[in-house]
């Protein structure tokens, strides 16, 4: 997999509330696809890097659960 252990985030064009992420994107870590969301920290925060959250791609989780159930 060429993009393994890489990801990218972009500005969230669909942000409607302050609680919505400022950025959204995707990442592949050890061959597993994740959705990535990120929020800007307050101007006085240290560090100034965004706060990130990773979530499994839903379809991939469903497939893995099905494979594991078949092994039982």
C-alpha positions in Angstrom: 0.0 0.0 0.0 1.7 3.2 -1.2 0.1 5.6 1.2 0.5 3.5 4.3 1.2 5.4 7.5 0.2 8.7 5.9 -2.8 11.0 6.0 -4.0 14.5 5.3 -6.6 17.0 6.6 -8.3 19.9 4.9 -10.5 22.8 6.1 -14.0 21.6 7.0 -16.3 23.4 4.5 -19.4 21.9 6.4 -18.6 23.4 9.8 -21.8 25.0 11.2 -21.1 25.0 15.0 -18.0 25.7 17.1 -18.1 22.1 18.3 -17.7 20.8 14.7 -14.1 20.0 13.7 -12.1 22.7 11.9 -10.5 20.1 9.6 -11.4 16.6 8.2 -9.5 14.1 6.3 -8.3 10.5 6.0 -5.3 8.4 7.1 -4.0 4.9 6.5 -2.1 3.4 9.5 -0.8 -0.1 9.3 -3.1 -0.7 6.3 -6.2 0.4 8.2 -8.2 3.4 6.9 -9.3 6.0 9.4 -11.4 9.2 9.2 -9.5 12.1 10.8 -11.0 15.2 12.4 -9.1 18.0 14.0 -9.7 21.2 16.0 -7.7 24.3 16.3 -6.5 24.9 19.8 -7.1 28.3 21.5 -4.6 31.0 20.6 -3.0 30.7 24.0 -2.8 26.9 24.1 0.6 25.2 24.2 1.3 23.4 22.0 -0.4 25.3 19.1 -0.7 22.1 17.0 -4.3 20.9 16.3 -6.0 18.3 18.4 -6.7 15.2 16.3 -9.2 12.3 16.6 -9.1 9.1 14.5 -12.1 6.9 13.7 -12.2 3.5 11.9 -13.9 3.6 8.5 -17.3 2.1 9.1 -17.3 -0.3 6.1 -13.9 -1.7 7.0 -15.0 -2.3 10.7 -18.1 -4.2 9.5 -16.1 -6.4 7.2 -13.5 -7.2 9.9 -16.3 -8.0 12.4 -17.9 -10.4 9.8 -14.5 -12.1 9.2 -14.0 -12.5 13.0 -17.5 -13.9 13.4 -16.9 -16.4 10.7 -13.8 -17.7 12.7 -16.0 -18.7 15.7 
